Amino acid sequence: MTRKDYKLIAGAIREVLLATKAVGTEPTDGIYAVATSIADRLATDNPRFDAHKFANAIETGKGL
């Protein structure tokens, strides 16, 4: 996978995260669990994958 793929995935998770917040509910642990699970798999695919940057992109939208 490429950086472009990682950004696409992070953007999709961020979209769900923001939609959840927009309706006045707190993001469920499930969203974070999915993000963590995906990050673990991406790291397995690419040892240079940075899970912290991925999580930051989801939370802040920076790096997308």
Helices and strands as residue ranges (DSSP letters): H 3-22, H 29-45, H 51-60
